[in-house]
């Protein structure tokens, strides 16, 4: 069954359909720049009600207001690949995985830090101490 539904002509058709829906939705509501980045059609300037959270990936389209950093686009490009793999089952699978991005396997796979769900870890470096100065 997985062979038929995942990474198959059926999932590819679902991905293409979702991309067509995203292109229409983005074309209707986008008031900002539209560009092609990270393999995505990026639609900016959409009203907040037209997408979820900071932005939504629908097939090969990313719909947002202005949330277009390089990290976010890399995160959304992973969602595009998920759309390609699962096709129109992806929204259902995503829903079943839950709204909490910290527990949602698709958000985890796309990268929680790059998606803006976790703060980036800082690398703490300390200068070496001069031991000769501390001895009397």
N, C-alpha and C positions, 0 to 999 in steps of 0.2 A: 504493500500500500504506500509506503514511504517513497518508493521509486516513482510512483505515479504522481504524487503530490509535491514532493520536494525536489528541487533542482531538476525540473522536468519541463517539457513544453507547456504543461498546464500551469505550473508556477510562473513560467516566463510570460505567458499570456496574461495572468493576473497582475504581474508587475507592470506590463505595458498598459493594461487598463487603468491601474492606479496612477501611473505616470500621466496618462491622458487626463484623468480627473484632476490631478494636481496642476497640470498645465492650464486647464480651463479655470479652476478655482483661483490660481495665482494671477492669471491674466485679468480676471474680473476684479479682484480686490487689491492688487498691488498698486501702490502709488509711488513706489520708490524704484530704485535701479534693479533691473533684472539682468542677471549674468550667469555664466557657466563657470562653476568652481568645484574642484574635487569630484568632477563627474556628475555634479548636481545642477539642475536648473534652480537658481537661488532667486526667490521672489521676496523683495523687501517692501516695507511700508504697509503691510497688511494690518487691519484693525485687530486688536487683541482677541476679539471673539472669533476670529477666522482661523485660529490655530491653537494648539495646546501648549502649555508651559511657555518656554522661551521661543519655541518654534516647533514645527511638525514636518516630518519627512513623509511624503506620500509618493510612493514609487520612487522615481528619480528626481523628485522636486522637493525643495526645502522651502517652507513657507514661514515667514517671520516678520517682525517689525524691523529690528536692526541688530539682532543677535547673530552676527556673522564673523566672529573671530576665527582664526585659522584652526584653533583647537575644536571649536564647536562644529565647524564644517568637516573636520576629520571624523568627529563623532557621528555626524549625520551621514557621512559616506558609508559608515559601517551599517547604519540602518538601511541604506539603499541596497546593500548586498543582502541584508536580511529579507527585504522585499523581493529581491530576485530569487532567493532560495525558497521562500514560503509562498510567494504570490499573494492571492487574496485571503489566504489563511492567516497571514501575518497579523492583521488587526485582531482577529479572534485569539490567536496565541498570545499576543501582547496583553490583551485584556485579561486572559486567564493568569498570566504571570503577575498581574497586580499593578496598582498605581504607584506603589512605593518604589521609586527608582533604585533604592539601595538593596531591594530584594528582587527586582525584576531582572531576569536573566538576560534579556535583550539590551537593557541599559547597561548592565555590568559588562556584557560583551563589547558594547560600543565604547566603553570607558567612562566611568563615573566622573573622573577629574576633568577630562576633556569636554564632557557634557555639562559641566558646571554644577554637578551634584555634590562634589566634594572639593574642599580646598586643596590646592596643590601642596604637596609636601615640600617643605623647605629643607635644603641641605645646609646643616650647620657646620661651619668650619671655624676652627679656633687657631689663632696664631700660636706657634710653639712658644712656650715660656722660656725665658732666659734664666736658666738655673744658676748661673754664676752670680747674678744680681741678688739672689735670695740668701746666699751664704755669707755669714759675717766675717 
